[in-house]
């Protein structure tokens, strides 16, 4: 479970940093990027990175809850998820 948690964090941080870099470079170099990369590719890439970041955040939450509860079944219970969101560093 710890390996999956590490991989999930890595994937999440990668997606969020790529999203930040893409949006920052797009606003900073808007005129030169329009010629280099078509707009629809940027939109598709941003949507894909947002989806990946959301999925990895949800997976991270479920992995933390399962790790704290001790099993996968108890990890998806609403009270355990609420506990993770309100009383851990993940939720703050």
Backbone as CSV, one residue per row, in Angstrom:
resi,resn,N_x,N_y,N_z,CA_x,CA_y,CA_z,C_x,C_y,C_z
1,UNK,0.818,-1.186,0.000,0.000,0.000,0.000,0.867,1.257,0.000
2,UNK,1.998,1.188,0.661,2.883,2.355,0.709,3.463,2.684,-0.660
3,UNK,3.744,1.663,-1.444,4.264,1.891,-2.793,3.223,2.578,-3.662
4,UNK,1.978,2.145,-3.542,0.895,2.785,-4.299,0.704,4.225,-3.860
5,UNK,0.845,4.497,-2.582,0.712,5.857,-2.061,1.826,6.754,-2.592
6,UNK,3.034,6.247,-2.636,4.158,7.022,-3.166,3.973,7.297,-4.652
7,UNK,3.547,6.290,-5.395,3.312,6.461,-6.835,2.181,7.454,-7.096
8,UNK,1.150,7.403,-6.281,0.015,8.322,-6.436,0.448,9.762,-6.158
9,UNK,1.225,9.971,-5.121,1.737,11.318,-4.817,2.610,11.834,-5.958
10,UNK,3.486,10.985,-6.454,4.361,11.377,-7.551,3.551,11.781,-8.775
11,UNK,2.574,10.984,-9.134,1.722,11.280,-10.277,0.946,12.575,-10.069
12,UNK,0.420,12.781,-8.868,-0.342,13.994,-8.574,0.547,15.238,-8.662
13,UNK,1.692,15.199,-8.018,2.580,16.358,-8.056,3.073,16.639,-9.467
14,UNK,3.343,15.594,-10.246,3.769,15.779,-11.628,2.679,16.468,-12.436
15,UNK,1.443,15.996,-12.303,0.335,16.564,-13.076,0.093,18.017,-12.698
16,UNK,0.121,18.325,-11.413,-0.142,19.697,-10.970,0.985,20.635,-11.406
17,UNK,2.224,20.195,-11.303,3.340,21.039,-11.726,3.362,21.231,-13.240
18,UNK,3.019,20.200,-13.991,2.925,20.350,-15.446,1.799,21.311,-15.814
19,UNK,0.698,21.220,-15.116,-0.429,22.120,-15.352,-0.049,23.557,-15.052
20,UNK,0.626,23.782,-13.939,1.089,25.122,-13.601,2.056,25.641,-14.653
21,UNK,3.019,24.833,-15.036,3.998,25.269,-16.025,3.378,25.569,-17.376
22,UNK,2.430,24.761,-17.778,1.761,24.986,-19.056,0.949,26.275,-19.039
23,UNK,0.191,26.492,-17.974,-0.617,27.715,-17.877,0.257,28.954,-17.724
24,UNK,1.320,28.848,-16.938,2.218,29.984,-16.747,2.930,30.348,-18.039
25,UNK,3.432,29.353,-18.737,4.135,29.644,-19.993,3.172,30.136,-21.061
26,UNK,1.934,29.670,-21.015,0.951,30.124,-21.997,0.616,31.607,-21.791
27,UNK,0.487,32.032,-20.549,0.185,33.441,-20.305,1.409,34.319,-20.530
28,UNK,2.578,33.811,-20.230,3.798,34.594,-20.374,4.206,34.736,-21.837
29,UNK,4.057,33.679,-22.598,4.498,33.669,-23.985,3.331,33.467,-24.946
30,UNK,2.237,34.132,-24.706,1.012,33.877,-25.453,1.185,34.057,-26.959
31,UNK,1.855,35.084,-27.390,1.951,35.338,-28.831,2.843,34.305,-29.531
32,UNK,3.947,33.935,-28.936,4.838,32.979,-29.594,4.306,31.552,-29.493
33,UNK,3.536,31.242,-28.457,2.974,29.898,-28.329,1.856,29.668,-29.333
34,UNK,1.139,30.715,-29.701,0.058,30.556,-30.675,0.594,30.024,-31.995
35,UNK,1.783,30.471,-32.366,2.383,29.992,-33.617,2.989,28.614,-33.456
36,UNK,3.552,28.324,-32.281,4.266,27.061,-32.093,3.327,25.877,-31.842
37,UNK,2.310,26.073,-31.002,1.418,24.983,-30.625,-0.019,25.428,-30.885
38,UNK,-0.779,24.659,-31.644,-2.183,25.020,-31.875,-2.977,25.091,-30.570
39,UNK,-3.948,25.956,-30.526,-4.729,26.197,-29.307,-5.468,24.945,-28.833
40,UNK,-6.001,24.155,-29.754,-6.771,22.985,-29.330,-5.892,21.951,-28.629
41,UNK,-4.602,21.905,-28.960,-3.708,20.988,-28.254,-3.496,21.433,-26.820
42,UNK,-3.369,22.746,-26.614,-3.212,23.259,-25.252,-4.455,22.958,-24.415
43,UNK,-5.626,23.165,-25.004,-6.869,22.921,-24.267,-6.995,21.443,-23.924
44,UNK,-6.700,20.572,-24.862,-6.782,19.125,-24.599,-5.771,18.709,-23.540
45,UNK,-4.578,19.269,-23.598,-3.549,18.935,-22.622,-3.934,19.436,-21.229
46,UNK,-4.473,20.631,-21.148,-4.897,21.176,-19.858,-6.032,20.340,-19.275
47,UNK,-6.998,19.985,-20.104,-8.104,19.146,-19.622,-7.604,17.781,-19.156
48,UNK,-6.691,17.213,-19.892,-6.130,15.917,-19.497,-5.366,15.989,-18.191
49,UNK,-4.575,17.045,-18.029,-3.817,17.204,-16.786,-4.738,17.480,-15.600
50,UNK,-5.801,18.259,-15.812,-6.777,18.506,-14.740,-7.468,17.213,-14.327
51,UNK,-7.837,16.401,-15.303,-8.474,15.126,-15.005,-7.522,14.207,-14.249
52,UNK,-6.281,14.147,-14.697,-5.276,13.320,-14.025,-5.031,13.794,-12.599
53,UNK,-4.965,15.103,-12.387,-4.761,15.648,-11.042,-5.947,15.320,-10.138
54,UNK,-7.166,15.420,-10.653,-8.349,15.111,-9.856,-8.400,13.628,-9.499
55,UNK,-8.157,12.771,-10.468,-8.190,11.324,-10.220,-7.103,10.917,-9.231
56,UNK,-5.915,11.482,-9.385,-4.834,11.128,-8.463,-5.091,11.671,-7.060
57,UNK,-5.761,12.824,-6.937,-6.104,13.352,-5.611,-7.132,12.467,-4.917
58,UNK,-8.113,11.986,-5.670,-9.120,11.095,-5.087,-8.483,9.760,-4.696
59,UNK,-7.613,9.257,-5.554,-6.913,8.008,-5.229,-6.021,8.183,-4.004
60,UNK,-5.384,9.326,-3.900,-4.536,9.628,-2.748,-5.382,9.638,-1.471
61,UNK,-6.540,10.277,-1.522,-7.447,10.308,-0.370,-7.862,8.898,0.031
62,UNK,-8.242,8.080,-0.934,-8.663,6.717,-0.625,-7.514,5.878,-0.069
63,UNK,-6.324,6.077,-0.601,-5.162,5.336,-0.091,-4.807,5.751,1.335
64,UNK,-4.889,7.035,1.637,-4.619,7.500,3.003,-5.656,6.933,3.968
65,UNK,-6.928,6.981,3.557,-7.992,6.450,4.413,-7.824,4.952,4.637
66,UNK,-7.490,4.222,3.599,-7.285,2.770,3.741,-6.068,2.474,4.608
67,UNK,-5.043,3.288,4.488,-3.844,3.099,5.297,-4.139,3.360,6.780
68,UNK,-4.911,4.393,7.050,-5.251,4.703,8.444,-6.215,3.679,9.038
69,UNK,-7.166,3.221,8.239,-8.170,2.282,8.739,-7.624,0.863,8.847
70,UNK,-6.646,0.549,8.028,-6.059,-0.779,8.091,-6.550,-1.737,7.026
71,UNK,-7.623,-1.384,6.331,-8.115,-2.245,5.257,-8.818,-1.391,4.209
72,UNK,-8.950,-1.970,3.007,-9.586,-1.238,1.914,-11.072,-1.017,2.183
73,UNK,-11.714,-2.010,2.775,-13.156,-1.926,3.011,-13.478,-0.804,3.998
74,UNK,-12.738,-0.717,5.082,-12.968,0.334,6.066,-12.497,1.697,5.553
75,UNK,-11.590,1.690,4.601,-11.056,2.948,4.081,-12.033,3.753,3.253
76,UNK,-13.047,3.096,2.682,-14.004,3.825,1.846,-15.275,4.218,2.595
77,UNK,-15.323,3.924,3.876,-16.477,4.328,4.672,-16.475,5.851,4.846
78,UNK,-17.645,6.473,4.769,-17.724,7.935,4.829,-17.123,8.553,6.092
79,UNK,-17.296,7.912,7.245,-16.741,8.501,8.473,-15.219,8.478,8.476
80,UNK,-14.631,7.459,7.867,-13.173,7.418,7.770,-12.657,8.462,6.777
81,UNK,-13.359,8.640,5.676,-12.964,9.668,4.707,-13.079,11.057,5.320
82,UNK,-14.140,11.287,6.099,-14.312,12.573,6.770,-13.212,12.798,7.797
83,UNK,-12.828,11.748,8.487,-11.739,11.848,9.457,-10.431,12.239,8.774
84,UNK,-10.151,11.652,7.635,-8.938,11.990,6.879,-8.986,13.445,6.415
85,UNK,-10.149,13.882,5.946,-10.279,15.244,5.420,-10.237,16.308,6.507
86,UNK,-10.597,15.967,7.723,-10.663,16.995,8.772,-9.537,16.937,9.795
87,UNK,-8.892,15.803,9.960,-7.916,15.660,11.036,-6.508,15.251,10.597
88,UNK,-6.210,15.357,9.335,-4.866,15.017,8.871,-4.284,16.155,8.048
89,UNK,-3.027,16.054,7.748,-2.371,17.062,6.906,-2.898,17.021,5.475
90,UNK,-3.435,15.880,5.049,-4.007,15.783,3.697,-5.180,16.720,3.545
91,UNK,-6.031,16.833,4.572,-7.235,17.641,4.461,-7.028,19.119,4.771
92,UNK,-5.900,19.482,5.309,-5.701,20.894,5.698,-4.999,21.667,4.627
